[in-house]
Amino acid sequence: MVTAVLSGTGFGTAWLLRDPLPYFQHRRSSLSSVVEDSATLDDGYELQPVRLVASSGLEVELMVRRSVADSTRRLPLVVLLGGHLTGRSAARLLGDTRGLLVAALSYPFTGHHRPDPVTFVREIPKIRTAFLDTPPALMLALDYLTRRPDVDTTRVEAAGVSLGVPFVCIASALDQRFTRTWAIHGSGGSYVPLEVNMRRTIPFAPVRWPAAAIANVIIAGPRLDPARWVQRIAPRPFVMLNAEGDQQLPREVIEALYRSAQPPKQLLWLRGTHVRPESSVVRALAAMVVARIRADSS
């Protein structure tokens, strides 16, 4: 009986941790539908919601942001993936992005975004699906964005913030169209970031630790660890921006991601704590990225 249980556990673990690349390729498939909703104006910027559907059924929602003053130019593209609560609304939090076209994505997740502990456990299968769908969602978004006449396809920046970092690293590793990758307040590893994130919903550590370990396997965390993928980004540049006082990501897992990357690479330490979905915080980080892109373009 014990042998059967152990064998079943081992088989189940191996199945959950199988190579995700065939799944990525299947879900990315091809772009079958594009719905561009009416654009709105916000402080001199045009915001256009877009919904994409792949032939596999994968659905992607994004918000395209560009300055009205840039309406006649082809622009460098920044594909932005932030926190799961902010999603494509992150496009509304940015400051001065003149001279760039920014596309902010929402995660392909259909579950509860603020679950209690019971709901969290129940929705782990949905979380797994969303995690595995996000890298192909980024590539599918790029299929649409690089066909736009206002995009300079030779300058395509991928920017992952916090939770978005692993998925941006994976998509950049697989898609050569991303010409530079930004990992902002992110790290390597899978168990440690997940365990830290679960502290709000499961405060009792002896329960949280095994729960995080089990959830890490279910969501294919070890397979999605950005440290496994980031070396494939080279020779395209890889830039990390991290907070010296990050209370959510231990320095060792941050540095593990940087060590895994190949040159050209850069790690910049910033003052403060882990990024919050507040306009002032997001604008300060965005300003650093925008300034670097503009400097490289001059």
N, C-alpha and C positions, 0 to 999 in steps of 0.2 A: 504493500500500500504506500509506504513512504517512498519507495523507488518510483512508483507511478506518479506520485505527486511531484517529486523532484524532476522527473523527466518532463511532465507536463509544464511545469514552471519554466524549465530550461527552453523547451520548444516555444512557449509563448513569448518569452523574453527575446529569443532569437528572431521570431516573426515580427515583433514590435520594433526591433532594432535592425531590420533589414535595410539594405541600401535604398535610400530614398530617391536616387537619381531617375530611375524609370518612372516613378510617380510624378516627379517634377516635370519630366518631358511630356507625359500623358496629359497632365492638367494644363500645362502651358498651351499645348496644341496650337491652334491658330485663332486669330481674331475673327469672330463671326458677326458681331453686332457692336455698333457704337451709337450711343445716344448722348448727344450734347445738349444739355438743358440751356435755357436762356441765361445769359451772363448778367451779373449785377455789378454796379460800381461801388467801390469802397475806398474813399480817400485817395482817389486818383489811380486806383487799381481795378482791373477787370477780373472778376472771379467767375469762372465757368465750371459748374458741376458736370462731370462726365461719367457715364456708366458703360463699362465694357463687358462683353460676354464672349467667352471662348467657345470653340466647338465642343470642348469637353464638358461645358456647363459651368465652368468657373466664372464667377462674377466679380468684377473689380470696380470700386467706386473711387474717384479721385476728384480733386479740385485743381484747376489750372489757374494760375495767377500771373498776370503781367501788367506792367505799367501802361496806362493809356498812351503815354509819351513814346513808348516803344512799338507802337502799332505797325510801323512799316519796316521793321528790322527783323532779321533772323538772329536769334538769341541763344547764348549758352543755356543749357537745360540743367536744372537741379531737380532730381527725383527724391522726394522727402518722405521718410517713414518714421513717425514718432511713436508716442505712446498709444496704447489701444483705446483709451478713452477719448483722446483728441482726434485721431484719425485724420481725415482730409480737412477737418476744420482747422488744423494747424496752419493752413494757408492764410487764415484770418489773423493769426498772431504775429506774423512777420512784420518787420519794419521796412526799411528802404531796400528794395530789391530791384531797383531800376537797372535795366540792362541785362536782366536775367528772366527766363521763364521758369517758374517754379510749379511743380506738380506734386501735391501732397496726397498720399494714399490712405485709405481706410483699410483695416485688416478684414479679410474675408471671414468674419466670425459672426455667427447668428445667435450666440448664446447670451447669457446675462453678464453684463460688464462689471457689476458690483455684487458678486455672489456671496452668500453666507457660506459657512464651511460645508454644510450639506449640499447646497446647490453647486459649490465648486467641485466637489467630488463627482456629483452626477453629470456635470458638464465636461469632464475631462476628455471624453471622446470627441466632443465638438472642438475643444481646445486643440487636440491633436490634429484634427482635420484643418483647422485654421493655420496652425503652425506649418504644416506641410504644404498648404496652399499659398502661403505668402511669398516664398521665392518665385514660383511661377507667376504669381500675380504681378510682381515687380517687372518681370520680363515681358509679360503680356502688355502691361502699361507702356513699356518702352516700344513695343511694336506699334502702338497707336501714336505715341508722342513723336517718334522719329519720322513719321509720315507727315507730320504737320509742316506746312511751308514756313512757319515762323521759328523753327528750331534749327540750330546749328548742330548737326549730328557729329561734328568733330570735337565737340566740347560738352560732354554729358557727365554730370557729377551725380554720384549716388550718396545720399546723406541719411544715415540711420541714427536715430536718437534713442538712447535707453533700450527699451525692448526691441526697437527696430534694428539695432546693430547686427545681431546674428543673421537676420534675413537679408539685409543689404550686403553683408559679406558673402553669403552664399550666392545671391543673384549676381554680384559683381564677379565672383569666381567663375560662374558659368556663362556670363554674357559679356563678351569683349567690347560691346558697344559702350559700356560704362568706362569713361576715360580716367576717372579718379574716384576714390571711395573715401568717405568720411565716416568715422566711427565716433560718435559724440556721446560721452557718458555711458560707454558700454564696456564689456569685458569678454574674456574667454570663459570657458566652463559652461556647464548646464545645470548641474545640481546646486552649486552655491547660489547663483542668481535666483533660481527657483525657490530654494529654501528661504532666502531672505524675503522674497516677494510674498511668501506664504505666512510670514510672521504676523501680518495684520489679521488674517482670517483664522489662523491656528496658533495662538500665542503660547500654548503649552509645548515646550520643546520636545519632550519624549514622544509626543504624538506627531509633532510636525516633522521630525527627522525621518522616520520611516515613510510617512505620507509623501514627503518630498522625493524620497528615493523611488517609491513606486510610481509617482506621477512623472518623474523624470524618464523612466522607461516607457511609460504609456505614451508620452508625447514625443518619443524619439529624441529626447534631449541630447544624449551623447552623439547621435548622428548629426544633429543640428548645431553642435558646438562650433562657433565661428573659428576657433583655433584650428579646426580640421580643414577649413576651407580657405582661410585668408592668404595662405602662401600662394594660391593659384592666381591671385590678383596681379602679382608682379609680372612684367615690369611696369605696369601702370601704378601710379602713386597711391599710397595708403596713408591717411592722416588720422590720428586719434586726438581728441580733445577730452580731457578728463579732469574731474574736480579733486583737488587735494584733500578736501574734507568729505568725500563721498561716503555717506552713512549706509549705503545700500550695497556697494561693491567694494570688497576688500582689495587692497592694492595688489596683492599677489595674483588675483585673477585678471585684473586689468593688465598687469605687466606680462602675464602669460599670453594674452592675445597679441601684444606687441612683439614678443619674442618669436611667435609663430609666423608673423608676417615677414616677407622678404623685401629687401630694398627695391625701389626707393620708399622709405617710410619715415614717419615723424610722430612723436608723442609729445604733446604740449599739456603741461599741468596748469590748471586754472584755479584761482581761489574760489572758495564756496563749497556747497554741498551738491547732492544729486539734483539734476534738473527737475524743475516743477513746471506743470502746464500753465504758467502765467505769462502774460504778454511781455512783461519787462524782462523776465528770464530768457524766454525764447528769442526775443529781439536781440539781446546781447550776444547770444551764441550765433544767431543768424548773421549778425553784423561782422563777426570774425570770419565766417565762411565767405560771405559776400565780398569782403575786403580782399581776401586772398584770391578769389576768382578774378576780381577786377584787376588786381595787380598783375596777375599772370597774363591777362589779356592786353595789357598796355605795352 
